Amino acid sequence: MTAVTVTGVHGLPEIPAGADLAALIAAAAPDLADGDVVVVTSKIVSKAEGRVISADRESAIEAETVRVVARRGPTTIAQTRHGLVLAAAGVDRSNTAPGTVVLLPEDPDASARRLRKGVADLTGARIGVLITDTMGRPWRNGQTDTAIGAAGVLPLRDHRGDVDAFGNVLDVTVAAVADEIAAAAELVKGKADQVPVAIVRGLTGLVTADDGPGAAALVRPADQDMFRLGAADVLFARRTVREFTDEPVDVEAVRRAIAAAVTAPAPHHSQPWRFAVVTSAAAKTRLLDAMLEAWITDLRGDGFTDEQIARRTSRGEPLRRAPLLIVPCLVADAAHIYPDQRRNASERTMFAVAMGAGVQNLLVALAVEGLGSCWISSTLFCGPVASAALGLPEGWEPMGAVGVGHAAAPAAPRPPRDPADFIVTR
């Protein structure tokens, strides 16, 4: 087995904007050889590229953030335009002049490619380059260096299809070797020691002739990320979806969403939520046809023309296109009965509010499960008809219907809403 060595590169000066970083590294590490991996802290790349700005940290974080994943106290976990998810969107105010902050390189992979070419031109060595930044890790204490830019280094090593020592075929093992190298290099680097570059030797098999896919290959696509939604994303992930694919809906995911729905608050320590889950095409058609007939009858009784009726009833079409329906129902048997109608009406409103809270929980939980949904109020206008079509137990009052499925297209951007427009302070 080839030995792997990790050596810090000492003697580099403070890096000003416009510095020739390739020349400085080549001079400080004159014995670079084919197969070496040069691991460079992103901060000195940013300084050389003029990514040091005069700004307060919070405004810089906001400018660099594409998506806030979570906030707790002064800590913000954010996604950058690079697709990276890290604290403070990578904005750093250590080892920089007071009043300034350092941003991540504009394009870390492009920076790695330029640095690799520059060092190779000066030394003639076929090397790989990694640009790294420190990141925290979910479920683990402490931070470690991670590759955010790469050139000439295989970022991932795919072991799927290999056989282990016991003859088991590996199905999912893909090693993030660029991150492993970055973490190893951090052992000899360090902010306090001001050693921003390390040379990793002995991994020739991972150094490629071309620049390769870069560290962008390490960023998991959003549709494959089971943990994409952070605490700040969850409520905003719920969007009304009216067009669905034919992909079937996982009924267990629906059960998990309903489990979330019934955590809503309710009056009198009651549990007023019930859910009719409509999975069969026959039951869905029976329900929607009965509702449509009742709707048309009501509209004709109100004097609407056939054209007006067609336009209004088309609003229920998303329910037909959804692979699965959920009909939330209210059971208000725990409601108190009072001698006057005013208090009885308030009692009814309390239970309706609790039902709304349950439905909102349901919709948000479906979004967390990766499912699109739309709540349509139709069953409220023909409760007995919907109940009969589904054969619901006595006392179950349908409170709208929810179409559930996989969204056929990304949701349109949410219109901006200023909370101030919805608040009065006394």
Secondary structure by P-SEA (a helix, b strand, c coil): cbbbbbbbbccccccccccaaaaaaaaacccccccbbbbbcaaaaaaaacccccccaaaaaaaacccccccccccccccccccccccccccccccccccbbbbccccaaaaaaaaaaaaaaaccccbbbbbbbbbbbccccbbbbbbccccccccccccccccccccccccbbbbaaaaaaaaaaaccccccccccbbbbcccccccccccccccccccccccccccccccccccccbbbbcccccccccaaaaaaaaaaaaccccccccccbbbbbbccaaaaaaaaaaaaaaaaaaaaaacccaaaaaaaaccccccccccbbbbbbbbcccccccccaaaaaaaaaaaaaaaaaaaaaaaaaaaaacbbbbbbccccccaaaaaaaacccccccccbbbbbcccccccccccccccccccccc
